[in-house]
Amino acid sequence: MAKVTLRNSFLQIYKETTDYSYQNFGRLCVQRFDESLQAIINRLCKHPLSSPREPLLKRFHRPYHSAIIKENWKIIYRYDEANDLVIFVDLWDMRRSPRYLIRQFKRKL
């Protein structure tokens, strides 16, 4: 079973997202978001390559995968086979422009 680690860039966006959701939509919204995230983590622990490769990031030197959480969010992660480690790199709001997302992603690497 693979282990999951969360990078600081992912944690920062996750905290901002849940704080905003809590203030504007309430505790139940954040609870459902957390449950969806936990379900994805459980799935990726068992099957790390079950999500497709992210087509917007195919030019990068490492293969990045994406998993959709709720309708508007996408988790960007990579799988380190040597260490059996799933690394959550970024959390994307899919309502944004793809060019903006790639530009922000490059800054985080």
CNS distance restraints for C-alpha pairs under 8 A (distance, minus, plus):
assign (resid   1 and name CA) (resid  45 and name CA) 5.49 0.50 0.50
assign (resid   1 and name CA) (resid  46 and name CA) 5.45 0.50 0.50
assign (resid   1 and name CA) (resid  84 and name CA) 7.59 0.50 0.50
assign (resid   2 and name CA) (resid  44 and name CA) 7.49 0.50 0.50
assign (resid   2 and name CA) (resid  45 and name CA) 4.66 0.50 0.50
assign (resid   2 and name CA) (resid  46 and name CA) 6.59 0.50 0.50
assign (resid   2 and name CA) (resid  48 and name CA) 6.99 0.50 0.50
assign (resid   2 and name CA) (resid  84 and name CA) 4.99 0.50 0.50
assign (resid   2 and name CA) (resid  85 and name CA) 5.34 0.50 0.50
assign (resid   2 and name CA) (resid  86 and name CA) 6.57 0.50 0.50
assign (resid   3 and name CA) (resid  45 and name CA) 6.04 0.50 0.50
assign (resid   3 and name CA) (resid  84 and name CA) 6.67 0.50 0.50
assign (resid   3 and name CA) (resid  85 and name CA) 4.99 0.50 0.50
assign (resid   3 and name CA) (resid  86 and name CA) 6.02 0.50 0.50
assign (resid   4 and name CA) (resid  41 and name CA) 7.11 0.50 0.50
assign (resid   4 and name CA) (resid  44 and name CA) 7.98 0.50 0.50
assign (resid   4 and name CA) (resid  45 and name CA) 6.85 0.50 0.50
assign (resid   4 and name CA) (resid  85 and name CA) 5.92 0.50 0.50
assign (resid   4 and name CA) (resid  86 and name CA) 4.67 0.50 0.50
assign (resid   4 and name CA) (resid  87 and name CA) 5.89 0.50 0.50
assign (resid   4 and name CA) (resid  88 and name CA) 7.38 0.50 0.50
assign (resid   5 and name CA) (resid  85 and name CA) 7.28 0.50 0.50
assign (resid   5 and name CA) (resid  86 and name CA) 6.27 0.50 0.50
assign (resid   5 and name CA) (resid  87 and name CA) 4.98 0.50 0.50
assign (resid   5 and name CA) (resid  88 and name CA) 6.26 0.50 0.50
assign (resid   6 and name CA) (resid  10 and name CA) 6.29 0.50 0.50
assign (resid   6 and name CA) (resid  11 and name CA) 6.54 0.50 0.50
assign (resid   6 and name CA) (resid  87 and name CA) 5.92 0.50 0.50
assign (resid   6 and name CA) (resid  88 and name CA) 4.88 0.50 0.50
assign (resid   6 and name CA) (resid  89 and name CA) 6.84 0.50 0.50
assign (resid   7 and name CA) (resid  11 and name CA) 6.36 0.50 0.50
assign (resid   7 and name CA) (resid  87 and name CA) 6.98 0.50 0.50
assign (resid   7 and name CA) (resid  88 and name CA) 6.03 0.50 0.50
assign (resid   7 and name CA) (resid  89 and name CA) 5.63 0.50 0.50
assign (resid   7 and name CA) (resid  90 and name CA) 7.85 0.50 0.50
assign (resid   8 and name CA) (resid  12 and name CA) 6.01 0.50 0.50
assign (resid   9 and name CA) (resid  13 and name CA) 6.50 0.50 0.50
assign (resid   9 and name CA) (resid  89 and name CA) 6.60 0.50 0.50
assign (resid   9 and name CA) (resid  90 and name CA) 6.19 0.50 0.50
assign (resid   9 and name CA) (resid 108 and name CA) 6.91 0.50 0.50
assign (resid  10 and name CA) (resid  14 and name CA) 6.03 0.50 0.50
assign (resid  10 and name CA) (resid  88 and name CA) 6.46 0.50 0.50
assign (resid  10 and name CA) (resid  89 and name CA) 5.50 0.50 0.50
assign (resid  10 and name CA) (resid  90 and name CA) 4.51 0.50 0.50
assign (resid  10 and name CA) (resid  91 and name CA) 5.80 0.50 0.50
assign (resid  11 and name CA) (resid  15 and name CA) 6.03 0.50 0.50
assign (resid  12 and name CA) (resid  16 and name CA) 6.29 0.50 0.50
assign (resid  13 and name CA) (resid  17 and name CA) 6.03 0.50 0.50
assign (resid  13 and name CA) (resid  90 and name CA) 7.66 0.50 0.50
assign (resid  13 and name CA) (resid  91 and name CA) 6.48 0.50 0.50
assign (resid  14 and name CA) (resid  18 and name CA) 6.14 0.50 0.50
assign (resid  14 and name CA) (resid  91 and name CA) 6.96 0.50 0.50
assign (resid  15 and name CA) (resid  19 and name CA) 5.97 0.50 0.50
assign (resid  16 and name CA) (resid  20 and name CA) 6.14 0.50 0.50
assign (resid  17 and name CA) (resid  21 and name CA) 6.09 0.50 0.50
assign (resid  18 and name CA) (resid  22 and name CA) 5.94 0.50 0.50
assign (resid  18 and name CA) (resid  30 and name CA) 5.85 0.50 0.50
assign (resid  19 and name CA) (resid  23 and name CA) 6.27 0.50 0.50
assign (resid  20 and name CA) (resid  24 and name CA) 6.15 0.50 0.50
assign (resid  21 and name CA) (resid  25 and name CA) 5.27 0.50 0.50
assign (resid  21 and name CA) (resid  26 and name CA) 6.53 0.50 0.50
assign (resid  21 and name CA) (resid  29 and name CA) 6.69 0.50 0.50
assign (resid  21 and name CA) (resid  30 and name CA) 6.27 0.50 0.50
assign (resid  22 and name CA) (resid  26 and name CA) 4.42 0.50 0.50
assign (resid  22 and name CA) (resid  27 and name CA) 5.42 0.50 0.50
assign (resid  22 and name CA) (resid  29 and name CA) 6.98 0.50 0.50
assign (resid  22 and name CA) (resid  30 and name CA) 6.01 0.50 0.50
assign (resid  25 and name CA) (resid  29 and name CA) 6.12 0.50 0.50
assign (resid  26 and name CA) (resid  30 and name CA) 6.94 0.50 0.50
assign (resid  27 and name CA) (resid  31 and name CA) 6.11 0.50 0.50
assign (resid  28 and name CA) (resid  32 and name CA) 6.19 0.50 0.50
assign (resid  29 and name CA) (resid  33 and name CA) 6.25 0.50 0.50
assign (resid  30 and name CA) (resid  34 and name CA) 6.12 0.50 0.50
assign (resid  31 and name CA) (resid  35 and name CA) 6.20 0.50 0.50
assign (resid  32 and name CA) (resid  36 and name CA) 6.20 0.50 0.50
assign (resid  33 and name CA) (resid  37 and name CA) 6.24 0.50 0.50
assign (resid  33 and name CA) (resid  69 and name CA) 7.55 0.50 0.50
assign (resid  33 and name CA) (resid  70 and name CA) 6.98 0.50 0.50
assign (resid  34 and name CA) (resid  38 and name CA) 6.12 0.50 0.50
assign (resid  35 and name CA) (resid  39 and name CA) 6.19 0.50 0.50
assign (resid  36 and name CA) (resid  40 and name CA) 6.35 0.50 0.50
assign (resid  36 and name CA) (resid  69 and name CA) 6.19 0.50 0.50
assign (resid  36 and name CA) (resid  70 and name CA) 7.05 0.50 0.50
assign (resid  37 and name CA) (resid  41 and name CA) 6.22 0.50 0.50
assign (resid  37 and name CA) (resid  69 and name CA) 6.56 0.50 0.50
assign (resid  38 and name CA) (resid  42 and name CA) 6.13 0.50 0.50
assign (resid  39 and name CA) (resid  43 and name CA) 6.23 0.50 0.50
assign (resid  40 and name CA) (resid  44 and name CA) 6.09 0.50 0.50
assign (resid  40 and name CA) (resid  67 and name CA) 7.50 0.50 0.50
assign (resid  40 and name CA) (resid  69 and name CA) 7.77 0.50 0.50
assign (resid  41 and name CA) (resid  45 and name CA) 6.13 0.50 0.50
assign (resid  42 and name CA) (resid  46 and name CA) 6.71 0.50 0.50
assign (resid  43 and name CA) (resid  47 and name CA) 5.98 0.50 0.50
assign (resid  43 and name CA) (resid  48 and name CA) 7.47 0.50 0.50
assign (resid  44 and name CA) (resid  48 and name CA) 4.32 0.50 0.50
assign (resid  44 and name CA) (resid  49 and name CA) 7.25 0.50 0.50
assign (resid  44 and name CA) (resid  50 and name CA) 7.01 0.50 0.50
assign (resid  44 and name CA) (resid  86 and name CA) 7.42 0.50 0.50
assign (resid  45 and name CA) (resid  86 and name CA) 7.59 0.50 0.50
assign (resid  48 and name CA) (resid  79 and name CA) 6.65 0.50 0.50
assign (resid  48 and name CA) (resid  86 and name CA) 6.70 0.50 0.50
assign (resid  49 and name CA) (resid  65 and name CA) 7.75 0.50 0.50
assign (resid  49 and name CA) (resid  79 and name CA) 7.38 0.50 0.50
assign (resid  51 and name CA) (resid  65 and name CA) 6.18 0.50 0.50
assign (resid  51 and name CA) (resid  66 and name CA) 6.03 0.50 0.50
assign (resid  51 and name CA) (resid  67 and name CA) 5.79 0.50 0.50
assign (resid  52 and name CA) (resid  65 and name CA) 5.59 0.50 0.50
assign (resid  52 and name CA) (resid  66 and name CA) 6.21 0.50 0.50
assign (resid  52 and name CA) (resid  67 and name CA) 7.62 0.50 0.50
assign (resid  53 and name CA) (resid  58 and name CA) 7.58 0.50 0.50
assign (resid  53 and name CA) (resid  63 and name CA) 6.79 0.50 0.50
assign (resid  53 and name CA) (resid  64 and name CA) 5.72 0.50 0.50
assign (resid  53 and name CA) (resid  65 and name CA) 4.06 0.50 0.50
assign (resid  53 and name CA) (resid  66 and name CA) 6.21 0.50 0.50
assign (resid  54 and name CA) (resid  58 and name CA) 6.55 0.50 0.50
assign (resid  54 and name CA) (resid  64 and name CA) 5.83 0.50 0.50
assign (resid  54 and name CA) (resid  65 and name CA) 4.92 0.50 0.50
assign (resid  54 and name CA) (resid  66 and name CA) 5.47 0.50 0.50
assign (resid  54 and name CA) (resid  76 and name CA) 7.73 0.50 0.50
assign (resid  56 and name CA) (resid  98 and name CA) 7.55 0.50 0.50
assign (resid  56 and name CA) (resid 102 and name CA) 7.34 0.50 0.50
assign (resid  57 and name CA) (resid  63 and name CA) 7.71 0.50 0.50
assign (resid  57 and name CA) (resid  64 and name CA) 6.56 0.50 0.50
assign (resid  57 and name CA) (resid 102 and name CA) 7.54 0.50 0.50
assign (resid  58 and name CA) (resid  63 and name CA) 6.78 0.50 0.50
assign (resid  58 and name CA) (resid  64 and name CA) 7.43 0.50 0.50
assign (resid  62 and name CA) (resid  78 and name CA) 7.56 0.50 0.50
assign (resid  63 and name CA) (resid  78 and name CA) 6.43 0.50 0.50
assign (resid  63 and name CA) (resid  79 and name CA) 7.95 0.50 0.50
assign (resid  64 and name CA) (resid  76 and name CA) 6.59 0.50 0.50
assign (resid  64 and name CA) (resid  77 and name CA) 5.64 0.50 0.50
assign (resid  64 and name CA) (resid  78 and name CA) 4.76 0.50 0.50
assign (resid  64 and name CA) (resid  79 and name CA) 7.70 0.50 0.50
assign (resid  65 and name CA) (resid  76 and name CA) 5.79 0.50 0.50
assign (resid  65 and name CA) (resid  77 and name CA) 5.33 0.50 0.50
assign (resid  65 and name CA) (resid  78 and name CA) 5.86 0.50 0.50
assign (resid  66 and name CA) (resid  74 and name CA) 6.20 0.50 0.50
assign (resid  66 and name CA) (resid  75 and name CA) 5.36 0.50 0.50
assign (resid  66 and name CA) (resid  76 and name CA) 4.62 0.50 0.50
assign (resid  66 and name CA) (resid  77 and name CA) 6.15 0.50 0.50
assign (resid  67 and name CA) (resid  74 and name CA) 5.55 0.50 0.50
assign (resid  67 and name CA) (resid  75 and name CA) 5.12 0.50 0.50
assign (resid  67 and name CA) (resid  76 and name CA) 6.79 0.50 0.50
assign (resid  68 and name CA) (resid  72 and name CA) 7.62 0.50 0.50
assign (resid  68 and name CA) (resid  73 and name CA) 5.83 0.50 0.50
assign (resid  68 and name CA) (resid  74 and name CA) 4.38 0.50 0.50
assign (resid  68 and name CA) (resid  75 and name CA) 6.21 0.50 0.50
assign (resid  69 and name CA) (resid  73 and name CA) 5.21 0.50 0.50
assign (resid  69 and name CA) (resid  74 and name CA) 5.73 0.50 0.50
assign (resid  69 and name CA) (resid  75 and name CA) 6.97 0.50 0.50
assign (resid  72 and name CA) (resid  93 and name CA) 5.82 0.50 0.50
assign (resid  72 and name CA) (resid  94 and name CA) 5.28 0.50 0.50
assign (resid  72 and name CA) (resid  95 and name CA) 6.57 0.50 0.50
assign (resid  73 and name CA) (resid  91 and name CA) 6.81 0.50 0.50
assign (resid  73 and name CA) (resid  92 and name CA) 5.55 0.50 0.50
assign (resid  73 and name CA) (resid  93 and name CA) 4.82 0.50 0.50
assign (resid  73 and name CA) (resid  94 and name CA) 5.72 0.50 0.50
assign (resid  74 and name CA) (resid  91 and name CA) 5.72 0.50 0.50
assign (resid  74 and name CA) (resid  92 and name CA) 5.00 0.50 0.50
assign (resid  74 and name CA) (resid  93 and name CA) 6.56 0.50 0.50
assign (resid  74 and name CA) (resid  94 and name CA) 6.70 0.50 0.50
assign (resid  75 and name CA) (resid  88 and name CA) 7.01 0.50 0.50
assign (resid  75 and name CA) (resid  89 and name CA) 7.71 0.50 0.50
assign (resid  75 and name CA) (resid  90 and name CA) 6.04 0.50 0.50
assign (resid  75 and name CA) (resid  91 and name CA) 4.69 0.50 0.50
assign (resid  75 and name CA) (resid  92 and name CA) 6.37 0.50 0.50
assign (resid  76 and name CA) (resid  88 and name CA) 6.11 0.50 0.50
assign (resid  76 and name CA) (resid  89 and name CA) 5.63 0.50 0.50
assign (resid  76 and name CA) (resid  90 and name CA) 5.03 0.50 0.50
assign (resid  76 and name CA) (resid  91 and name CA) 6.05 0.50 0.50
assign (resid  76 and name CA) (resid  92 and name CA) 7.39 0.50 0.50
assign (resid  77 and name CA) (resid  86 and name CA) 6.82 0.50 0.50
assign (resid  77 and name CA) (resid  87 and name CA) 5.42 0.50 0.50
assign (resid  77 and name CA) (resid  88 and name CA) 4.32 0.50 0.50
assign (resid  77 and name CA) (resid  89 and name CA) 5.16 0.50 0.50
assign (resid  77 and name CA) (resid  90 and name CA) 6.96 0.50 0.50
assign (resid  78 and name CA) (resid  86 and name CA) 5.94 0.50 0.50
assign (resid  78 and name CA) (resid  87 and name CA) 5.41 0.50 0.50
assign (resid  78 and name CA) (resid  88 and name CA) 6.75 0.50 0.50
assign (resid  78 and name CA) (resid  89 and name CA) 7.33 0.50 0.50
assign (resid  79 and name CA) (resid  84 and name CA) 7.26 0.50 0.50
assign (resid  79 and name CA) (resid  85 and name CA) 5.85 0.50 0.50
assign (resid  79 and name CA) (resid  86 and name CA) 4.62 0.50 0.50
assign (resid  79 and name CA) (resid  87 and name CA) 6.29 0.50 0.50
assign (resid  80 and name CA) (resid  84 and name CA) 5.66 0.50 0.50
assign (resid  80 and name CA) (resid  85 and name CA) 5.07 0.50 0.50
assign (resid  80 and name CA) (resid  86 and name CA) 6.32 0.50 0.50
assign (resid  80 and name CA) (resid  87 and name CA) 7.62 0.50 0.50
assign (resid  81 and name CA) (resid  85 and name CA) 6.66 0.50 0.50
assign (resid  90 and name CA) (resid 105 and name CA) 7.47 0.50 0.50
assign (resid  92 and name CA) (resid 101 and name CA) 7.07 0.50 0.50
assign (resid  94 and name CA) (resid  98 and name CA) 7.97 0.50 0.50
assign (resid  96 and name CA) (resid 100 and name CA) 6.99 0.50 0.50
assign (resid  96 and name CA) (resid 101 and name CA) 7.01 0.50 0.50
assign (resid  97 and name CA) (resid 101 and name CA) 6.43 0.50 0.50
assign (resid  98 and name CA) (resid 102 and name CA) 6.24 0.50 0.50
assign (resid  99 and name CA) (resid 103 and name CA) 6.16 0.50 0.50
assign (resid 100 and name CA) (resid 104 and name CA) 6.16 0.50 0.50
assign (resid 101 and name CA) (resid 105 and name CA) 6.03 0.50 0.50
assign (resid 102 and name CA) (resid 106 and name CA) 6.20 0.50 0.50
assign (resid 103 and name CA) (resid 107 and name CA) 6.64 0.50 0.50
assign (resid 104 and name CA) (resid 108 and name CA) 6.69 0.50 0.50
assign (resid 105 and name CA) (resid 109 and name CA) 6.75 0.50 0.50
